[in-house]
Every structure is written in C-alpha cells, then in structure tokens.
Amino acid sequence: MIAYDFTLRFRLTDATISSSDRVERLFEAGCDDALVGAGQAGKMALAFTRSAASAREAVLSAISDARGAMPDAQLIGASPDLVGLTEVAGIMGFSRQNMRKLIVGSGEHAPASVHESTPSLWHLSDMLAWLSDRGYAVDPAIAEVAGMTKQVNIAMQCAAADPGAQREIAEALA
C-alpha cells in the first residue's frame, strides 16, 4: 500500500446541511483520511492522504466515499494537476529559475503548456514525465496521482462537453 496525497473540490447544492454535519457524514463514510476545508460558501475541499494499491484506487474510492456522504455534492476539480513552474520546482526541489532554464533551454522538446500567460500552466503529470525522461528523480507516487487527477479533470470536462462537437473534433483530429 502506498499513501497518495490529493485534493478533491466539490460544489454543494444543499445549503440546509451544516458543515459540521457534512464532516460527520464524511467521517462515517470512510473519509477519515481527509482534511476538510469549508472556507467558501457552497464549496468544500477534501485534502486526502489515502493508502491504496494504486492512485486510481485511491482517487476513485475517495470520490465514491465523498459522494456517498454528500449526495448533493458535485465534483468540480481534482489536484494536483495544473501547475506553474514554481509548483513544479517546489516538488522537484529546484529553484524556480532553474526550472525556467530547463523549460526555455528545451525549446520544442519541453511539454506544451495548457495555458500561456502569467503564469503559464502545465499538467503536472506531463512535466514529471518529461523530467523523468531527462534523468531527474521523480517520486513515482506523485507522478501516479498527478496522472490520475489529470484524468479525473479531463473526464469531467468531457462529460460537460457537447457530444456533437466532440465527434466533430475527433473526426478533425483523425
């Protein structure tokens, strides 16, 4: 068993349920391995450290347990996923400047950002795979959970997408 660290963010639709009742329900449903954050009205974040045989098992069981305790909750995001250079540098133990030099120096061989701005954002799993391919030591548990949270976020986006547009895009990409 490996301990995986990740966060699930939910939108809550039933305002009649108190935060303390939600926390109690979460604990009873098996989410006793999560720190609960309820600082924003109508939203809740659960920061898990869940032991499981795989990141897939950890994340999916946490989603299932949380949804069982909070049937009104809609999952709105999972992390770690989208990160800037500062976050990647912190995970790898680099300075931000060193991380920037690696990206800029790699040119077209660097992972493509998913958002170009200040800051630019990358999928953490893509960055960790790229760094691993370049010979840097990457924590396999972090890489595995980052890959799974990326998949959760993509699946949520696809579920909300227009099926007709998705077919047309798939045909255009083929």
DRENVO-881661 format. One record per atom (N, C-alpha, C): residue number from 1; y, z, x; atom name. Coordinates in nm, 3 decimals. Atoms other than C-alpha are relative to their C-alpha. Layout:
BEGIN
 resi      c2      c3      c1 name
  NUM       Y       Z       X   CA
...
This chain:
BEGIN
 resi      c2      c3      c1 name
    1  -0.119   0.000   0.084    N
    1   0.000   0.000   0.000   CA
    1   0.125   0.000   0.089    C
    2  -0.127   0.012  -0.071    N
    2   0.348  -0.089   0.119   CA
    2   0.111   0.043  -0.096    C
    3  -0.115  -0.039   0.082    N
    3   0.675   0.062  -0.008   CA
    3   0.103  -0.112   0.005    C
    4  -0.099   0.107   0.012    N
    4   0.915  -0.208  -0.131   CA
    4   0.127   0.056  -0.063    C
    5  -0.130  -0.043   0.052    N
    5   1.286  -0.142  -0.187   CA
    5   0.069  -0.118  -0.066    C
    6  -0.070   0.106   0.075    N
    6   1.465  -0.348  -0.453   CA
    6   0.075   0.064  -0.116    C
    7  -0.080  -0.049   0.112    N
    7   1.711  -0.311  -0.738   CA
    7  -0.010  -0.099  -0.116    C
    8  -0.002   0.078   0.123    N
    8   1.689  -0.434  -1.096   CA
    8   0.122   0.043  -0.080    C
    9  -0.118  -0.028   0.080    N
    9   2.005  -0.462  -1.306   CA
    9  -0.024  -0.047  -0.143    C
   10   0.023   0.029   0.140    N
   10   1.995  -0.452  -1.684   CA
   10   0.129   0.010  -0.081    C
   11  -0.103  -0.012   0.102    N
   11   2.235  -0.512  -1.972   CA
   11  -0.065   0.073  -0.117    C
   12   0.054  -0.083   0.108    N
   12   2.185  -0.254  -2.250   CA
   12   0.072  -0.034  -0.130    C
   13  -0.063   0.041   0.126    N
   13   2.245  -0.351  -2.612   CA
   13   0.008   0.111  -0.103    C
   14  -0.001  -0.110   0.097    N
   14   2.175  -0.025  -2.798   CA
   14   0.085   0.115   0.054    C
   15  -0.093  -0.101  -0.049    N
   15   2.479   0.196  -2.739   CA
   15  -0.029   0.139  -0.057    C
   16   0.030  -0.131   0.060    N
   16   2.328   0.477  -2.952   CA
   16  -0.092   0.084   0.088    C
   17   0.092  -0.074  -0.088    N
   17   2.082   0.573  -2.675   CA
   17   0.081   0.053   0.118    C
   18  -0.076  -0.061  -0.108    N
   18   2.233   0.817  -2.427   CA
   18  -0.065  -0.032   0.136    C
   19   0.053   0.023  -0.136    N
   19   2.195   0.771  -2.051   CA
   19  -0.109   0.100   0.033    C
   20   0.103  -0.101  -0.031    N
   20   2.000   1.096  -2.027   CA
   20  -0.130  -0.030  -0.073    C
   21   0.122   0.040   0.072    N
   21   1.756   0.976  -2.296   CA
   21  -0.067  -0.118   0.070    C
   22   0.056   0.115  -0.072    N
   22   1.713   0.648  -2.107   CA
   22  -0.071   0.044   0.128    C
   23   0.059  -0.048  -0.125    N
   23   1.646   0.830  -1.780   CA
   23  -0.133   0.069  -0.029    C
   24   0.124  -0.068   0.038    N
   24   1.385   1.047  -1.951   CA
   24  -0.109  -0.101  -0.037    C
   25   0.096   0.105   0.040    N
   25   1.217   0.741  -2.107   CA
   25  -0.051  -0.078   0.122    C
   26   0.039   0.072  -0.122    N
   26   1.218   0.562  -1.771   CA
   26  -0.099   0.082   0.081    C
   27   0.090  -0.088  -0.074    N
   27   1.056   0.859  -1.601   CA
   27  -0.138   0.003  -0.065    C
   28   0.127  -0.004   0.073    N
   28   0.787   0.880  -1.871   CA
   28  -0.074  -0.133   0.009    C
   29   0.063   0.133  -0.006    N
   29   0.722   0.503  -1.841   CA
   29  -0.046  -0.036   0.141    C
   30   0.047   0.029  -0.135    N
   30   0.646   0.528  -1.469   CA
   30   0.107  -0.043   0.097    C
   31  -0.110   0.038  -0.089    N
   31   0.988   0.458  -1.322   CA
   31   0.055   0.122   0.074    C
   32  -0.042  -0.120  -0.073    N
   32   0.998   0.793  -1.142   CA
   32   0.027  -0.031   0.147    C
   33  -0.028   0.044  -0.137    N
   33   1.031   0.593  -0.818   CA
   33   0.131  -0.077   0.009    C
   34  -0.128   0.072   0.004    N
   34   1.377   0.462  -0.913   CA
   34   0.116   0.098  -0.008    C
   35  -0.127  -0.069   0.019    N
   35   1.727   0.595  -0.870   CA
   35   0.076  -0.077  -0.106    C
   36  -0.065   0.064   0.114    N
   36   1.923   0.525  -1.187   CA
   36   0.150   0.006   0.018    C
   37  -0.146   0.008  -0.003    N
   37   2.282   0.408  -1.181   CA
   37   0.049  -0.050  -0.133    C
   38  -0.052   0.037   0.132    N
   38   2.469   0.400  -1.510   CA
   38   0.151   0.014  -0.001    C
   39  -0.144  -0.017  -0.012    N
   39   2.830   0.385  -1.396   CA
   39   0.082  -0.094  -0.087    C
   40  -0.073   0.099   0.079    N
   40   2.928   0.082  -1.603   CA
   40  -0.055   0.000  -0.143    C
   41   0.043  -0.004   0.140    N
   41   2.918   0.097  -1.983   CA
   41  -0.082  -0.125  -0.033    C
   42   0.084   0.111   0.043    N
   42   2.638  -0.117  -2.123   CA
   42  -0.087  -0.060   0.108    C
   43   0.083   0.052  -0.109    N
   43   2.469  -0.169  -1.787   CA
   43  -0.069   0.115   0.071    C
   44   0.075  -0.099  -0.076    N
   44   2.213   0.014  -1.578   CA
   44  -0.068  -0.070   0.117    C
   45   0.069   0.051  -0.118    N
   45   2.081  -0.041  -1.228   CA
   45  -0.108   0.099   0.038    C
   46   0.113  -0.082  -0.044    N
   46   1.745   0.088  -1.109   CA
   46  -0.035  -0.041   0.143    C
   47   0.032   0.025  -0.140    N
   47   1.701   0.113  -0.732   CA
   47  -0.138   0.059   0.029    C
   48   0.139  -0.040  -0.016    N
   48   1.326   0.125  -0.674   CA
   48  -0.041   0.009   0.147    C
   49   0.085   0.001  -0.119    N
   49   1.113   0.226  -0.380   CA
   49  -0.140   0.012  -0.058    C
   50   0.128   0.004   0.070    N
   50   0.780   0.119  -0.525   CA
   50  -0.111  -0.042   0.096    C
   51   0.116   0.032  -0.083    N
   51   0.448   0.124  -0.343   CA
   51  -0.095  -0.087  -0.079    C
   52   0.092   0.094   0.064    N
   52   0.216  -0.164  -0.421   CA
   52  -0.067  -0.083   0.108    C
   53   0.071   0.087  -0.095    N
   53  -0.021  -0.410  -0.258   CA
   53   0.083  -0.121   0.039    C
   54  -0.085   0.115  -0.030    N
   54   0.245  -0.684  -0.274   CA
   54   0.137   0.020  -0.064    C
   55  -0.134  -0.006   0.061    N
   55   0.613  -0.732  -0.351   CA
   55  -0.007  -0.053  -0.143    C
   56   0.015   0.055   0.137    N
   56   0.511  -0.941  -0.654   CA
   56  -0.046   0.110  -0.095    C
   57   0.051  -0.108   0.085    N
   57   0.311  -0.650  -0.793   CA
   57   0.106   0.109  -0.020    C
   58  -0.103  -0.105   0.010    N
   58   0.590  -0.400  -0.717   CA
   58   0.111  -0.040  -0.096    C
   59  -0.114   0.044   0.081    N
   59   0.870  -0.602  -0.876   CA
   59  -0.042  -0.022  -0.145    C
   60   0.042   0.028   0.137    N
   60   0.676  -0.723  -1.180   CA
   60  -0.039   0.126  -0.076    C
   61   0.036  -0.126   0.069    N
   61   0.536  -0.377  -1.257   CA
   61   0.125   0.080  -0.032    C
   62  -0.125  -0.072   0.026    N
   62   0.886  -0.228  -1.227   CA
   62   0.073  -0.061  -0.119    C
   63  -0.063   0.066   0.115    N
   63   1.026  -0.487  -1.469   CA
   63  -0.072   0.039  -0.128    C
   64   0.080  -0.033   0.118    N
   64   0.743  -0.420  -1.712   CA
   64   0.020   0.146  -0.041    C
   65  -0.019  -0.143   0.031    N
   65   0.779  -0.041  -1.688   CA
   65   0.138   0.025  -0.058    C
   66  -0.138  -0.020   0.046    N
   66   1.157  -0.055  -1.731   CA
   66   0.019  -0.058  -0.140    C
   67  -0.013   0.062   0.133    N
   67   1.137  -0.294  -2.027   CA
   67  -0.077   0.079  -0.105    C
   68   0.075  -0.084   0.094    N
   68   0.872  -0.071  -2.187   CA
   68   0.079   0.123  -0.040    C
   69  -0.081  -0.119   0.028    N
   69   1.107   0.226  -2.161   CA
   69   0.129  -0.035  -0.072    C
   70  -0.130   0.042   0.057    N
   70   1.415   0.029  -2.268   CA
   70  -0.016  -0.137  -0.065    C
   71   0.023   0.132   0.062    N
   71   1.316  -0.246  -2.514   CA
   71   0.128  -0.077  -0.030    C
   72  -0.126   0.069   0.026    N
   72   1.685  -0.323  -2.574   CA
   72   0.062  -0.057   0.127    C
   73  -0.058   0.039  -0.128    N
   73   1.744  -0.393  -2.204   CA
   73  -0.033  -0.146   0.032    C
   74   0.018   0.138  -0.046    N
   74   1.795  -0.746  -2.076   CA
   74   0.020  -0.002   0.151    C
   75  -0.012   0.010  -0.145    N
   75   1.727  -0.804  -1.707   CA
   75   0.106  -0.103   0.034    C
   76  -0.107   0.093  -0.037    N
   76   2.037  -0.962  -1.553   CA
   76   0.001  -0.032   0.149    C
   77   0.004   0.034  -0.141    N
   77   1.950  -0.960  -1.184   CA
   77  -0.092   0.089   0.079    C
   78   0.085  -0.074  -0.093    N
   78   1.725  -0.851  -0.901   CA
   78   0.053  -0.022   0.141    C
   79  -0.045   0.011  -0.139    N
   79   1.816  -0.781  -0.542   CA
   79  -0.093   0.080   0.089    C
   80  -0.092   0.084  -0.075    N
   80   1.807  -0.820  -0.251   CA
   80  -0.029  -0.149  -0.022    C
   81   0.014   0.145   0.012    N
   81   1.871  -1.189  -0.300   CA
   81   0.120  -0.067   0.065    C
   82  -0.117   0.067  -0.056    N
   82   2.219  -1.336  -0.249   CA
   82   0.074   0.095   0.095    C
   83  -0.063  -0.084  -0.103    N
   83   2.379  -1.205   0.071   CA
   83   0.099  -0.081   0.081    C
   84  -0.093   0.059  -0.095    N
   84   2.666  -1.275   0.305   CA
   84  -0.049   0.029   0.141    C
   85   0.039  -0.020  -0.139    N
   85   2.650  -1.278   0.683   CA
   85  -0.002   0.147   0.039    C
   86  -0.006  -0.142  -0.033    N
   86   2.746  -0.911   0.701   CA
   86  -0.129   0.071  -0.040    C
   87   0.124  -0.063   0.046    N
   87   2.441  -0.807   0.495   CA
   87  -0.118  -0.042   0.085    C
   88   0.112   0.048  -0.083    N
   88   2.203  -1.026   0.695   CA
   88   0.007   0.065   0.137    C
   89  -0.019  -0.063  -0.131    N
   89   2.348  -0.893   1.021   CA
   89  -0.045   0.146  -0.004    C
   90   0.040  -0.140   0.014    N
   90   2.300  -0.535   0.897   CA
   90  -0.150   0.017  -0.007    C
   91   0.146  -0.007   0.013    N
   91   1.938  -0.597   0.801   CA
   91  -0.068  -0.027   0.134    C
   92   0.061   0.039  -0.128    N
   92   1.865  -0.756   1.138   CA
   92   0.045   0.085   0.118    C
   93  -0.051  -0.081  -0.110    N
   93   2.062  -0.506   1.344   CA
   93   0.091  -0.077   0.093    C
   94  -0.093   0.083  -0.077    N
   94   2.307  -0.773   1.465   CA
   94   0.143   0.039  -0.037    C
   95  -0.141  -0.006   0.041    N
   95   2.685  -0.774   1.466   CA
   95   0.024  -0.121  -0.091    C
   96  -0.036   0.112   0.086    N
   96   2.846  -0.997   1.205   CA
   96   0.038  -0.122   0.084    C
   97  -0.043   0.108  -0.088    N
   97   2.997  -1.201   1.488   CA
   97  -0.121  -0.073   0.060    C
   98   0.121   0.062  -0.054    N
   98   2.653  -1.262   1.640   CA
   98  -0.069  -0.085  -0.107    C
   99   0.063   0.075   0.110    N
   99   2.515  -1.369   1.302   CA
   99   0.076  -0.129  -0.026    C
  100  -0.083   0.119   0.023    N
  100   2.807  -1.609   1.254   CA
  100  -0.024  -0.103   0.111    C
  101   0.026   0.092  -0.111    N
  101   2.749  -1.758   1.601   CA
  101  -0.135  -0.071  -0.017    C
  102   0.132   0.061   0.023    N
  102   2.382  -1.817   1.516   CA
  102   0.009  -0.110  -0.105    C
  103  -0.012   0.098   0.109    N
  103   2.472  -1.997   1.192   CA
  103   0.080  -0.121   0.046    C
  104  -0.087   0.110  -0.042    N
  104   2.757  -2.204   1.335   CA
  104  -0.066  -0.082   0.110    C
  105   0.064   0.070  -0.112    N
  105   2.562  -2.288   1.651   CA
  105  -0.121  -0.081  -0.040    C
  106   0.119   0.073   0.045    N
  106   2.264  -2.414   1.449   CA
  106   0.033  -0.124  -0.080    C
  107  -0.043   0.120   0.072    N
  107   2.465  -2.670   1.257   CA
  107  -0.088  -0.032  -0.120    C
  108   0.079   0.047   0.115    N
  108   2.246  -2.871   1.021   CA
  108  -0.136   0.067  -0.010    C
  109   0.131  -0.066   0.003    N
  109   1.937  -2.665   1.112   CA
  109   0.006   0.138  -0.065    C
  110  -0.017  -0.130   0.065    N
  110   2.081  -2.347   0.956   CA
  110  -0.031  -0.014  -0.149    C
  111   0.024   0.006   0.146    N
  111   1.985  -2.258   0.599   CA
  111   0.129  -0.038  -0.073    C
  112  -0.116   0.039   0.082    N
  112   2.214  -2.411   0.340   CA
  112   0.044   0.120  -0.084    C
  113  -0.051  -0.107   0.085    N
  113   2.439  -2.160   0.169   CA
  113  -0.007  -0.046  -0.145    C
  114   0.002   0.034   0.143    N
  114   2.418  -2.144  -0.209   CA
  114   0.140   0.010  -0.059    C
  115  -0.140  -0.011   0.043    N
  115   2.790  -2.066  -0.232   CA
  115   0.087  -0.006   0.125    C
  116  -0.093   0.016  -0.112    N
  116   3.058  -2.187   0.012   CA
  116   0.135   0.054  -0.041    C
  117  -0.131  -0.057   0.027    N
  117   3.365  -1.968   0.004   CA
  117   0.020   0.113   0.099    C
  118  -0.019  -0.119  -0.082    N
  118   3.486  -1.642   0.148   CA
  118  -0.039   0.120  -0.084    C
  119   0.100   0.039  -0.097    N
  119   3.228  -1.506   0.177   CA
  119  -0.094  -0.106  -0.055    C
  120   0.108   0.090   0.039    N
  120   2.962  -1.773   0.175   CA
  120  -0.124   0.085  -0.027    C
  121   0.121  -0.075   0.036    N
  121   2.628  -1.663   0.026   CA
  121  -0.124  -0.083   0.024    C
  122   0.130   0.060  -0.023    N
  122   2.268  -1.738   0.115   CA
  122  -0.105   0.082  -0.074    C
  123   0.115  -0.078   0.046    N
  123   1.934  -1.640  -0.032   CA
  123  -0.053   0.073   0.123    C
  124   0.048  -0.081  -0.111    N
  124   1.817  -1.355   0.190   CA
  124  -0.135  -0.050   0.050    C
  125   0.133   0.046  -0.043    N
  125   1.461  -1.489   0.193   CA
  125   0.010  -0.124   0.089    C
  126  -0.019   0.120  -0.082    N
  126   1.584  -1.824   0.334   CA
  126   0.051   0.038   0.139    C
  127  -0.056  -0.043  -0.129    N
  127   1.786  -1.650   0.606   CA
  127  -0.106   0.069   0.085    C
  128   0.102  -0.071  -0.076    N
  128   1.498  -1.424   0.705   CA
  128  -0.109  -0.094   0.051    C
  129   0.099   0.099  -0.044    N
  129   1.252  -1.715   0.720   CA
  129   0.055  -0.080   0.118    C
  130  -0.065   0.076  -0.108    N
  130   1.497  -1.910   0.938   CA
  130   0.006   0.084   0.127    C
  131  -0.007  -0.087  -0.118    N
  131   1.549  -1.614   1.172   CA
  131  -0.139   0.022   0.059    C
  132   0.138  -0.017  -0.047    N
  132   1.174  -1.557   1.193   CA
  132  -0.047  -0.124   0.075    C
  133   0.036   0.126  -0.066    N
  133   1.122  -1.925   1.280   CA
  133   0.067  -0.014   0.136    C
  134  -0.072   0.005  -0.127    N
  134   1.375  -1.879   1.561   CA
  134  -0.046   0.110   0.097    C
  135   0.058  -0.100  -0.089    N
  135   1.169  -1.593   1.707   CA
  135   0.051   0.142  -0.017    C
  136  -0.050  -0.136   0.023    N
  136   1.355  -1.292   1.569   CA
  136  -0.101   0.079  -0.083    C
  137   0.092  -0.088   0.073    N
  137   1.152  -0.996   1.443   CA
  137   0.059   0.033  -0.136    C
  138  -0.044  -0.023   0.137    N
  138   1.184  -0.976   1.066   CA
  138  -0.100   0.094  -0.066    C
  139   0.086  -0.093   0.073    N
  139   1.048  -0.687   0.859   CA
  139  -0.070  -0.076  -0.112    C
  140   0.072   0.080   0.101    N
  140   0.773  -0.851   0.651   CA
  140   0.018   0.054  -0.143    C
  141  -0.018  -0.055   0.135    N
  141   0.825  -0.612   0.356   CA
  141   0.134  -0.044  -0.058    C
  142  -0.131   0.045   0.047    N
  142   1.194  -0.703   0.333   CA
  142  -0.005  -0.149  -0.034    C
  143   0.011   0.144   0.025    N
  143   1.114  -1.074   0.360   CA
  143  -0.078  -0.028  -0.128    C
  144   0.084   0.021   0.119    N
  144   0.845  -1.048   0.093   CA
  144   0.075   0.038  -0.128    C
  145  -0.071  -0.041   0.122    N
  145   1.059  -0.855  -0.156   CA
  145   0.121  -0.090  -0.025    C
  146  -0.112   0.093   0.018    N
  146   1.357  -1.086  -0.093   CA
  146  -0.048  -0.131  -0.062    C
  147   0.057   0.121   0.060    N
  147   1.135  -1.384  -0.175   CA
  147  -0.032   0.020  -0.148    C
  148   0.035  -0.027   0.140    N
  148   1.017  -1.219  -0.496   CA
  148   0.124   0.017  -0.087    C
  149  -0.120  -0.017   0.081    N
  149   1.363  -1.114  -0.616   CA
  149   0.072  -0.134  -0.019    C
  150  -0.055   0.135   0.015    N
  150   1.483  -1.469  -0.549   CA
  150  -0.071  -0.072  -0.114    C
  151   0.077   0.066   0.105    N
  151   1.202  -1.597  -0.773   CA
  151   0.034   0.056  -0.138    C
  152  -0.038  -0.062   0.129    N
  152   1.293  -1.347  -1.049   CA
  152   0.134  -0.057  -0.046    C
  153  -0.132   0.051   0.036    N
  153   1.657  -1.461  -1.042   CA
  153  -0.004  -0.147  -0.039    C
  154   0.014   0.142   0.034    N
  154   1.563  -1.829  -1.043   CA
  154  -0.067  -0.016  -0.136    C
  155   0.071   0.008   0.128    N
  155   1.321  -1.775  -1.332   CA
  155   0.093   0.036  -0.116    C
  156  -0.094  -0.037   0.106    N
  156   1.593  -1.601  -1.534   CA
  156   0.100  -0.112  -0.025    C
  157  -0.095   0.110   0.016    N
  157   1.835  -1.886  -1.469   CA
  157  -0.066  -0.118  -0.070    C
  158   0.071   0.111   0.064    N
  158   1.575  -2.147  -1.566   CA
  158  -0.027   0.028  -0.148    C
  159   0.026  -0.036   0.139    N
  159   1.489  -1.958  -1.885   CA
  159   0.125  -0.019  -0.086    C
  160  -0.125   0.013   0.073    N
  160   1.856  -1.971  -1.985   CA
  160   0.053  -0.144  -0.001    C
  161  -0.049   0.137  -0.014    N
  161   1.893  -2.341  -1.899   CA
  161  -0.040  -0.087  -0.118    C
  162   0.029   0.100   0.102    N
  162   1.893  -2.639  -2.133   CA
  162  -0.125  -0.077   0.042    C
  163   0.124   0.068  -0.039    N
  163   1.535  -2.777  -2.131   CA
  163   0.017  -0.151   0.020    C
  164  -0.022   0.144  -0.014    N
  164   1.656  -3.134  -2.180   CA
  164   0.068  -0.033   0.132    C
  165  -0.069   0.020  -0.128    N
  165   1.892  -3.110  -1.886   CA
  165  -0.095   0.025   0.116    C
  166   0.095  -0.031  -0.107    N
  166   1.616  -2.954  -1.676   CA
  166  -0.096  -0.117   0.024    C
  167   0.088   0.117  -0.014    N
  167   1.385  -3.251  -1.747   CA
  167   0.073  -0.114   0.069    C
  168  -0.077   0.108  -0.059    N
  168   1.660  -3.500  -1.660   CA
  168   0.026   0.026   0.149    C
  169  -0.022  -0.035  -0.140    N
  169   1.737  -3.316  -1.337   CA
  169  -0.128  -0.018   0.080    C
  170   0.128   0.015  -0.069    N
  170   1.369  -3.305  -1.243   CA
  170  -0.031  -0.147   0.022    C
  171   0.023   0.143  -0.016    N
  171   1.343  -3.680  -1.303   CA
  171   0.092  -0.059   0.105    C
  172  -0.095   0.051  -0.099    N
  172   1.655  -3.745  -1.096   CA
  172  -0.039   0.041   0.142    C
  173   0.040  -0.049  -0.131    N
  173   1.514  -3.541  -0.810   CA
  173  -0.132  -0.058   0.048    C
  174   0.134   0.052  -0.036    N
  174   1.172  -3.709  -0.818   CA
  174   0.009  -0.128   0.080    C
